[in-house]
Amino acid sequence: MQSRGVLRSSAGLSALRSCLLLLFIHMSAPLEARRVRGGRAQTRRVQQQQPPPSPAYRERVEGAESFPLDFTAVEGNMDNFMVQIKNLAQSLYPCSAQKLDQDMKLHFLKNVSVTCNDGSPAGYYIKESKGSRRWLVFLEGGWYCFNRQTCDSRYETMRRLMSSTKWPQTRTGTGILSPQPEENPHWWNANMVFIPYCSSDVWSGVTLKTDHSDYAFMGSLIIKEVVNELLTKGLDKAKVLLLAGSSAGGTGVLLNVDQVAEQLASQGHRGVQVRGLADSGWFLDNKQYKFTDCLDTISCAPTEAIKRGIRYWGGLVPESCRQAHVGEEWNCFFGYKVFPTLKSPVFVVQWLFDEAQLTVDNIHLTGQPVHEGQWRYIQNLGQELRNTLRDVPAMFVPACLSHELITRTYWMDIQVKGTSLARALHCWDRSLQDNLHSSNSSNSSHSSHNHQKHNKTPPARGCPLHLIDSCPWPHCNPSCPTIRDQLTGQEMSVIQFLKHMGFDVQKMAQQQGMDAKKLLGMLNNGN
């Protein structure tokens, strides 16, 4: 107990020193670097290039006050002194206290009948951006379970994905959820909502927990209830609602984006443009590399797992897709089958060689080099995925071996044909707005969505939307994320990685119709 007290005390002193250092820097700044207005000193803000900060953002930065510190308060009342320290921290930008205000805060659903798997209340995290009419609602991913045995195992090992009992009070947004313009240039000032995944049903279930059932599966209802609550927080006046998600959340976007559009339209909010952003959720119902019995989520073939799951969850799929696959609704969990039936526009983000897809196909990239049969399977997988995306008008598909992208801090570093994902999403946004403005169709929410999705007007010059790598092997794109050896954790060069994958330089060069030395040179130079 004494050592904990010492640690707590030293941590407090460290924080105090940091704040005093900030005070010293602030007070000793050159006079000409501050301008005085109404007797208050204000720090000159460095102008940002792109995009221009909103008035609210500018006011928060430029309107910060300087607070004098009363050091005698330390002796009399430490709590009062720390309040002054906090006030000082809030007056300096950027500062950790200011950053806390930019975190998303937890809200549990008011409708307590809509729950996580274990009956604990479902909820969401939100960071409101007053004045913004754009909303980004993100669905978390995290696999699924499909029977009592796999769900019991999941509850023991990944409880936060089935229960809200230990959720933190705040979450920091990263990638497309970041409030920082340098990390998220197009969406940084939107209202951000993060819905934790605690239903284990790929966001499809509508089943209550009862005395006769082991778990609740209410993923679809959770989304519906969150949207209802957001309508009281300004979503009713929104211009755009982007329903985004990664992995199981990406599949959840495909399953729910039309439902959200219909929900808003039925409540009279037809002016809200509902769109989808599906990241790493475009799975294939292909044949596994090596067949295994369906004993757990990882080894079970995708089709068999979903067939069992949809019955166990009481899962719902979009009505238009259900009608196209009567009696075989499990088909609607696979992107290339559900996408043609959707009315809402959806942007697809997918790694050409998705690690989760390879895992369920029983290709495990461990310490042993991949042999020729596995290598051929991986290449064929990339070609199969490319074929299923042929008719998708807006997509970003790098030839990398990875999983999930839009919430990664490096999400802007990845490029396809010289274009980043952030740029492609901006182009997509522009194209949808242009199509909307040029449309003379009915004001119906559905006809508006349908028109936007199927409009064949080419995008503006230099603003591509259909971005997919054409090179045929994993990590042939030089902007791919860093590769690490799964056993040692060491970074690997592209050539080291390809050798580990069983890459035959001579054979691959022949397939590409070039000299082996030229191919090696291209790989070394990242071309």
C-alpha positions in Angstrom: 0.0 0.0 0.0 2.8 2.4 0.9 4.6 1.8 -2.5 1.3 2.5 -4.3 1.1 5.8 -2.4 4.6 6.6 -3.4 3.9 5.9 -7.0 0.7 7.9 -7.0 2.6 10.8 -5.3 5.4 10.7 -7.9 2.9 10.5 -10.7 1.2 13.6 -9.3 4.5 15.4 -9.0 5.4 14.5 -12.6 2.0 15.8 -13.8 2.6 19.0 -11.7 6.1 19.5 -13.2 4.7 19.1 -16.7 2.0 21.6 -16.2 4.4 24.1 -14.6 6.7 23.6 -17.6 3.8 24.4 -19.9 3.1 27.5 -17.8 6.7 28.6 -18.1 6.7 28.2 -21.8 3.4 29.9 -22.1 4.4 32.9 -20.0 7.9 33.3 -21.4 6.8 33.3 -25.1 7.9 36.4 -27.0 5.4 39.3 -26.5 5.1 39.8 -30.3 4.0 36.2 -30.6 0.8 37.0 -28.6 -1.8 39.5 -29.5 -3.8 41.2 -26.8 -7.5 41.7 -27.2 -9.7 43.0 -24.4 -6.9 42.6 -21.9 -6.5 38.8 -22.5 -3.4 37.3 -24.1 -4.1 34.9 -27.0 -1.6 32.7 -28.8 -1.2 33.2 -32.5 -2.5 30.1 -34.3 -0.5 28.6 -37.2 -2.7 28.6 -40.3 -3.6 25.1 -41.6 -3.5 24.4 -45.3 -6.2 21.8 -45.9 -9.0 21.6 -44.9 -9.8 25.0 -43.3 -10.8 24.7 -39.6 -14.5 25.3 -38.8 -15.5 28.5 -36.9 -16.1 26.4 -33.8 -12.6 24.9 -34.0 -11.1 28.3 -34.6 -12.9 29.8 -31.7 -11.8 27.0 -29.4 -8.1 27.5 -30.3 -8.0 31.3 -30.6 -10.3 32.1 -27.8 -8.4 30.2 -25.1 -7.8 32.2 -21.9 -4.6 32.4 -19.8 -5.2 31.6 -16.1 -3.0 32.9 -13.3 -1.9 30.4 -10.8 -2.1 31.0 -7.0 0.7 29.0 -5.6 -0.4 29.6 -2.0 -3.3 27.2 -2.8 -0.9 24.3 -2.7 -0.6 24.6 1.0 -4.2 25.2 1.8 -6.1 23.2 -0.7 -4.5 20.8 -3.2 -7.8 20.1 -4.9 -8.3 23.8 -5.7 -4.8 24.0 -7.0 -5.3 21.1 -9.3 -8.5 22.8 -10.6 -6.3 25.8 -11.6 -3.8 23.4 -13.2 -6.6 21.9 -15.3 -7.8 25.4 -16.2 -4.3 26.2 -17.4 -4.0 23.0 -19.4 -7.3 23.7 -21.1 -6.0 27.2 -22.1 -3.1 25.6 -24.0 -3.5 23.9 -27.3 -2.8 21.1 -27.9 -2.9 19.7 -24.4 -4.0 16.4 -22.9 -7.0 17.9 -21.1 -8.2 19.4 -24.4 -7.6 16.0 -26.0 -9.8 14.4 -23.4 -12.7 16.6 -24.6 -12.2 15.2 -28.1 -12.6 11.6 -26.9 -15.9 9.8 -27.5 -18.0 9.3 -24.3 -20.0 6.2 -23.4 -23.8 6.3 -23.4 -25.8 3.2 -22.5 -29.1 2.8 -24.4 -32.2 4.2 -22.7 -34.1 1.2 -24.0 -32.7 -1.4 -21.5 -34.4 -4.3 -23.3 -31.8 -4.0 -26.1 -28.7 -5.7 -24.7 -25.4 -7.4 -25.2 -25.1 -11.2 -25.4 -25.1 -11.5 -21.6 -28.0 -9.2 -20.9 -25.9 -6.2 -19.9 -26.9 -2.9 -21.5 -25.8 -2.1 -25.0 -24.5 1.4 -25.8 -22.4 3.7 -27.9 -19.6 6.2 -27.7 -20.2 9.7 -29.1 -18.2 12.9 -29.8 -20.6 15.6 -30.9 -19.5 18.3 -33.3 -21.8 21.2 -32.8 -22.8 22.8 -36.1 -21.7 19.8 -38.3 -24.5 18.1 -40.3 -22.3 15.1 -41.0 -22.5 12.0 -38.9 -20.2 9.0 -39.0 -21.5 5.9 -37.2 -19.0 3.1 -36.9 -19.7 -0.6 -36.2 -16.9 -2.5 -34.4 -15.8 -5.9 -35.7 -14.6 -9.0 -33.9 -15.6 -12.3 -35.5 -18.7 -14.1 -34.1 -19.9 -17.3 -32.4 -22.5 -19.7 -33.8 -23.6 -22.2 -31.1 -23.6 -22.7 -27.4 -20.1 -24.1 -27.3 -18.4 -21.4 -29.4 -20.3 -18.6 -27.6 -19.3 -20.0 -24.1 -15.7 -20.1 -25.3 -15.9 -16.6 -26.6 -17.4 -15.4 -23.3 -14.5 -16.8 -21.4 -11.8 -15.4 -23.7 -13.3 -12.2 -25.2 -15.9 -11.0 -22.8 -15.8 -7.4 -23.9 -17.3 -8.6 -27.2 -20.3 -10.1 -25.4 -20.7 -7.8 -22.4 -20.6 -4.1 -21.5 -19.7 -4.6 -17.9 -16.1 -3.5 -18.3 -16.3 -0.9 -21.1 -14.2 2.2 -20.5 -16.0 5.6 -20.1 -14.2 7.1 -23.1 -12.6 6.0 -26.4 -10.1 7.9 -28.5 -10.9 8.0 -32.2 -8.2 6.9 -34.7 -8.1 6.9 -38.5 -11.4 8.0 -40.0 -12.7 8.4 -36.4 -9.9 10.8 -35.5 -10.8 14.4 -34.6 -7.4 15.6 -35.8 -7.5 17.1 -39.4 -3.9 15.9 -40.1 -5.0 12.3 -39.4 -8.5 12.6 -40.9 -8.7 15.4 -43.4 -12.2 14.8 -44.7 -14.2 13.7 -41.7 -12.4 15.1 -38.7 -15.1 17.6 -37.8 -18.1 15.2 -38.2 -20.2 13.9 -35.3 -18.4 10.6 -34.4 -20.3 7.6 -33.1 -18.6 4.2 -32.2 -20.9 1.3 -31.5 -19.1 -1.5 -29.6 -19.7 -5.0 -30.9 -21.3 -7.1 -28.1 -23.8 -9.2 -30.0 -21.5 -11.8 -31.7 -24.0 -12.0 -34.6 -22.4 -10.0 -37.4 -24.9 -7.2 -36.5 -27.8 -9.3 -37.7 -29.7 -10.6 -34.6 -33.1 -9.6 -33.1 -33.3 -12.3 -30.4 -33.9 -11.5 -26.7 -32.2 -13.4 -23.9 -34.8 -15.5 -22.1 -35.0 -18.2 -19.5 -34.8 -20.7 -22.3 -32.0 -19.1 -24.3 -28.3 -18.8 -23.3 -27.6 -15.4 -24.9 -29.2 -12.4 -26.5 -28.4 -11.7 -30.2 -29.5 -8.2 -30.9 -27.0 -6.6 -33.3 -29.5 -5.3 -35.7 -31.7 -3.9 -32.9 -28.7 -2.2 -31.3 -28.1 -0.2 -34.5 -31.8 0.7 -34.7 -31.9 2.0 -31.1 -28.6 3.9 -31.4 -30.0 5.7 -34.5 -33.2 6.5 -32.6 -31.2 8.1 -29.8 -29.0 10.0 -32.2 -32.1 11.6 -33.7 -32.5 13.5 -30.4 -28.9 14.7 -30.6 -29.0 16.3 -34.0 -29.1 13.4 -36.5 -32.6 14.6 -37.5 -31.0 17.7 -39.0 -28.1 15.8 -40.7 -27.1 16.1 -44.3 -25.1 12.8 -44.5 -25.0 9.7 -42.3 -22.1 7.4 -43.2 -22.5 4.0 -41.7 -19.0 2.5 -41.5 -17.6 -0.7 -40.1 -14.6 -3.0 -40.1 -14.4 -6.8 -40.4 -17.7 -8.2 -38.9 -18.7 -4.5 -38.7 -18.0 -4.1 -42.4 -20.4 -7.0 -43.2 -22.8 -5.4 -40.7 -22.8 -2.3 -42.9 -23.9 -4.3 -45.9 -26.6 -6.0 -43.8 -27.9 -2.8 -42.2 -27.3 0.3 -44.4 -30.7 0.0 -46.2 -32.5 -0.7 -42.9 -31.0 2.6 -41.5 -32.1 4.5 -44.6 -35.6 3.0 -44.3 -35.8 3.8 -40.6 -35.0 7.5 -41.2 -37.3 7.8 -44.1 -40.2 6.2 -42.2 -39.8 8.8 -39.4 -39.9 11.7 -41.9 -36.1 12.3 -42.2 -35.8 11.8 -45.9 -33.3 14.6 -46.3 -30.5 12.5 -44.6 -28.3 10.9 -47.2 -27.4 7.4 -45.9 -24.3 5.8 -47.2 -22.2 2.8 -46.3 -18.4 2.2 -45.9 -17.6 -1.5 -45.6 -14.0 -2.2 -44.6 -12.6 -5.8 -44.6 -16.1 -7.3 -44.6 -16.3 -8.5 -48.2 -15.8 -12.2 -47.5 -16.0 -15.1 -50.0 -17.9 -18.3 -49.6 -15.1 -20.2 -51.3 -13.8 -23.7 -50.8 -11.2 -24.0 -48.0 -7.6 -24.8 -48.9 -7.9 -27.8 -46.5 -11.3 -29.0 -45.2 -11.7 -29.2 -41.4 -14.7 -30.1 -39.2 -16.8 -27.2 -38.0 -15.6 -27.2 -34.4 -14.8 -23.6 -33.8 -15.1 -20.2 -35.4 -11.6 -20.2 -36.9 -11.6 -23.6 -38.5 -15.2 -23.7 -39.6 -15.8 -23.1 -43.3 -17.4 -19.6 -43.8 -20.6 -21.0 -45.4 -21.2 -23.6 -42.7 -20.5 -21.2 -39.8 -22.9 -18.6 -41.2 -25.6 -21.3 -41.9 -25.4 -22.4 -38.2 -25.1 -18.8 -36.9 -28.1 -17.3 -38.7 -30.3 -20.0 -37.1 -28.8 -19.6 -33.7 -29.0 -15.8 -33.8 -32.4 -15.4 -35.4 -30.5 -13.2 -37.8 -32.1 -10.8 -40.3 -30.9 -9.9 -43.7 -32.0 -7.1 -46.0 -35.5 -7.8 -47.4 -34.4 -7.4 -51.1 -31.6 -9.9 -50.5 -33.9 -12.3 -48.6 -36.3 -12.4 -51.6 -33.4 -13.2 -53.9 -32.2 -16.1 -51.7 -35.4 -17.5 -50.1 -34.5 -20.4 -47.8 -30.8 -19.7 -48.2 -30.6 -16.3 -46.5 -27.0 -17.1 -45.4 -25.9 -16.0 -48.9 -26.6 -12.4 -47.8 -23.7 -12.4 -45.4 -21.3 -12.5 -48.4 -20.6 -9.1 -50.0 -20.8 -10.0 -53.7 -24.3 -11.5 -53.2 -25.9 -8.8 -51.0 -24.3 -5.8 -52.7 -26.4 -6.0 -56.0 -29.6 -6.0 -54.0 -28.8 -2.8 -52.0 -30.4 0.6 -52.7 -27.9 2.7 -50.7 -24.5 3.7 -52.1 -21.7 1.7 -50.5 -17.9 2.2 -50.7 -16.0 -1.1 -50.4 -12.5 -1.2 -48.7 -10.9 -4.6 -48.9 -7.4 -6.0 -48.8 -6.9 -8.2 -51.8 -5.3 -10.9 -49.5 -7.3 -10.5 -46.4 -5.8 -12.3 -43.4 -9.2 -13.2 -41.9 -10.3 -14.8 -45.2 -7.1 -16.8 -45.4 -7.5 -17.9 -41.7 -11.0 -19.3 -42.3 -9.7 -20.9 -45.5 -7.1 -22.7 -43.4 -4.0 -20.9 -44.8 -2.0 -20.1 -41.6 1.0 -18.0 -42.3 3.2 -19.1 -39.3 6.9 -19.5 -39.1 7.1 -22.2 -41.8 7.5 -21.1 -45.5 4.4 -21.5 -47.6 4.7 -24.3 -50.2 3.6 -24.1 -53.8 0.1 -25.3 -53.3 -0.7 -22.7 -50.7 1.0 -20.0 -52.7 -1.1 -20.9 -55.7 -4.2 -20.8 -53.5 -3.4 -17.4 -52.2 -2.9 -16.0 -55.7 -6.2 -17.6 -56.8 -7.9 -16.1 -53.8 -6.8 -12.6 -54.9 -8.1 -13.2 -58.4 -11.5 -14.5 -57.1 -11.9 -11.5 -55.0 -11.0 -9.2 -57.9 -13.7 -10.9 -60.0 -16.4 -10.4 -57.4 -15.6 -6.6 -57.2 -15.9 -6.1 -61.0 -19.2 -4.3 -60.8 -18.6 -2.3 -57.6 -18.4 1.4 -58.7 -16.5 2.8 -55.6 -13.8 0.7 -54.0 -10.2 0.8 -52.6 -8.5 -2.6 -52.9 -4.7 -2.8 -52.2 -2.8 -6.0 -52.9 -1.7 -6.4 -49.3 -1.8 -9.1 -46.7 -3.6 -7.4 -43.9 -7.0 -7.0 -42.2 -9.0 -3.8 -41.4 -7.8 -0.3 -42.4 -10.1 2.7 -41.9 -9.4 3.1 -38.1 -5.7 2.5 -38.4 -3.4 5.5 -37.7 -1.6 4.7 -40.9 -4.8 4.5 -43.0 -3.7 7.6 -45.2 -0.3 6.0 -46.0 -1.8 3.2 -48.1 -2.2 4.1 -51.8 -3.6 2.3 -54.8 -2.4 3.7 -58.2 -1.1 6.8 -56.4 -4.4 7.6 -54.6 -5.0 7.4 -50.9 -8.2 6.1 -49.3 -9.0 9.5 -47.8 -8.7 11.0 -51.3 -10.9 8.3 -52.8 -13.6 8.8 -50.2 -13.5 12.6 -50.9 -14.0 11.8 -54.6 -16.9 9.5 -53.8 -18.5 12.1 -51.6 -18.2 14.7 -54.4 -19.6 12.3 -57.0 -22.6 11.5 -54.8 -23.3 15.2 -54.3 -22.9 16.0 -58.0 -25.3 13.1 -58.8 -27.8 14.3 -56.2 -27.7 17.9 -57.4 -28.2 16.8 -61.0 -31.1 14.5 -60.2 -34.6 15.6 -60.9 -36.1 12.5 -59.5 -38.5 12.3 -56.6 -37.6 13.4 -53.1 -38.1 9.9 -51.9 -35.1 8.7 -49.8 -35.1 5.4 -51.6 -35.1 6.8 -55.2 -32.4 9.2 -54.2 -30.2 6.4 -52.8 -30.9 4.2 -55.8 -30.1 7.0 -58.3 -26.8 7.7 -56.5 -25.6 4.1 -56.5 -26.3 3.3 -60.1 -25.4 6.7 -61.7 -22.8 6.0 -64.4 -21.5 9.6 -64.7 -17.7 9.4 -64.7 -16.0 11.0 -61.7 -14.2 14.3 -62.0 -10.8 14.2 -63.6 -8.1 13.2 -61.2 -10.7 11.9 -58.7 -10.7 8.1 -59.1 -13.2 5.9 -57.4 -12.6 2.4 -58.8 -9.2 1.6 -57.2 -7.9 -2.0 -57.3 -4.3 -3.2 -57.6 -3.6 -5.3 -60.6 -0.3 -6.9 -59.4 -0.9 -10.6 -58.5 0.9 -11.3 -55.2 0.7 -10.2 -51.5 2.5 -7.0 -50.7 3.4 -6.2 -54.3 2.0 -2.7 -53.5 5.0 -0.7 -52.0 2.7 1.3 -49.7 1.4 -1.9 -47.9 1.7 -1.9 -44.0 4.9 -3.1 -42.4 5.3 -6.9 -42.5 6.5 -8.7 -39.3 7.6 -12.2 -38.8 4.9 -13.8 -36.8 7.4 -15.8 -34.6 10.1 -13.2 -34.1 8.2 -10.0 -34.5 11.0 -8.6 -36.7 10.2 -6.4 -39.6 10.6 -8.1 -43.0 11.5 -6.6 -46.4 9.2 -7.4 -49.3 11.8 -9.9 -50.7 12.2 -11.5 -47.3 8.4 -11.8 -47.0 8.0 -13.3 -50.5 10.8 -15.8 -49.8 9.0 -16.7 -46.6 5.8 -17.2 -48.6 7.7 -19.6 -50.9 8.1 -17.1 -53.6 10.0 -18.4 -56.6 11.6 -15.4 -58.3 12.5 -17.2 -61.5 9.0 -18.7 -62.0 7.2 -15.5 -61.1 9.4 -13.5 -63.5 8.5 -16.0 -66.3 4.8 -15.6 -65.4 5.2 -11.8 -65.7 7.2 -12.1 -68.9 10.3 -10.4 -67.6 13.9 -11.2 -66.6 14.3 -12.4 -62.9 16.9 -9.6 -62.2 14.5 -7.0 -63.4 11.8 -8.3 -61.2 14.1 -8.4 -58.1 15.1 -4.8 -58.9 11.5 -3.7 -59.0 10.8 -5.3 -55.7 13.9 -3.8 -54.1 12.9 -0.3 -55.4 9.3 -0.8 -54.3 7.9 -0.6 -57.8 
